[in-house]
Amino acid sequence: MNESPPFTSQDPVAVRGVIHGKVIELESQPEFRDGEIVEVRIRVVSNTPRTGEGILKTAGILGRDPEDDEILDYLQGLRKSSTYREIEE
């Protein structure tokens, strides 16, 4: 019967997590001391869309240019500042 060898610091440990910028939030606590220096290899395991990705796809060309927010804010300001006159019946 082949028994697995005891755990050593060289044995890789697979733990899933979610990336938030430079921080990876792990789903479970790995069995290492706090502050231990480790090597991390990252592999995407799902194609879960990022928050807001869908709206950017539907925005088309407006989702790509950072100046668009300024233009839309300017147009909204024009709409709010416009004065309307009543039409007499």
N, C-alpha and C positions, 0 to 999 in steps of 0.2 A: 504494500500500500504506500503510495507517495503522499507524504505529508508536505504541506506548503512550508517553506522556510519561515523563520520568525521575521517579523517586520524589522526593517532596517531603515536608516535615514535615506538610503539610496533608492528605496522602493517608491515608485510614483503613486500618488494618491489622487484620484479623480473626484473633484467636488464641483458641482454646478454653482453658478452665480450670475449676477446681473451687473453689467458695467455701468457706472455712473461717473463719466469723466475719467479721472485717474484712480478712482476707487472701485473695487470689485466687491459687491455685497454677496457673500456666500450663503447658500441655502442651509448649510450645516456647519457646525464647528469642527474644523480639522483637529486632529490629535497632535498638535505641536505646541510648544511653549510660546507664550505671548512674547513677541519681539524676535522670534526665530527668523533667520534669514533664509528665504526659500527662492527657488527658481520657479517661474510661472510660464506656462505655455498656454496660449489661448486659442480656442477653436470654437467657432459659432456652431451651436447645436440646433438653433431654430431660426426661422425667418420672421419672427414676430416684428411687425412694423413698429417703428419708433413713434412715440407720441407726436401727433401733428403731421406725420408723414402723409397721411391720406389727404388732408386738407391742402398740403403743398402740391400734391399731384393734381388735385382738382382745380387748383388756382391757375394752372397752366403757366403762361409767361409771367404772370404777376407774382408767382412764388419764387422767382429767381433773382429779382433785382431789388437790392436794399433801398433804393431810392423810391420804390413804389409806395412805401408807407408814407413818405413825405408828400408825395403827389396826392395820394388819397386823403391825407389830413388837410392839405391845402384846399382840395375840392370840397371837402366837408365843411371847412370854414367858410368858403364862398357861399355854399347853400344856406348855412345858418345866418350869415350876415345879409343876405339878400332881402330886400323889402318888396312886398307885394302890395299892389293897390287893388281895392275892391272894384269889381266891374258892376256898373249900375245896370239894373234891369229895366 
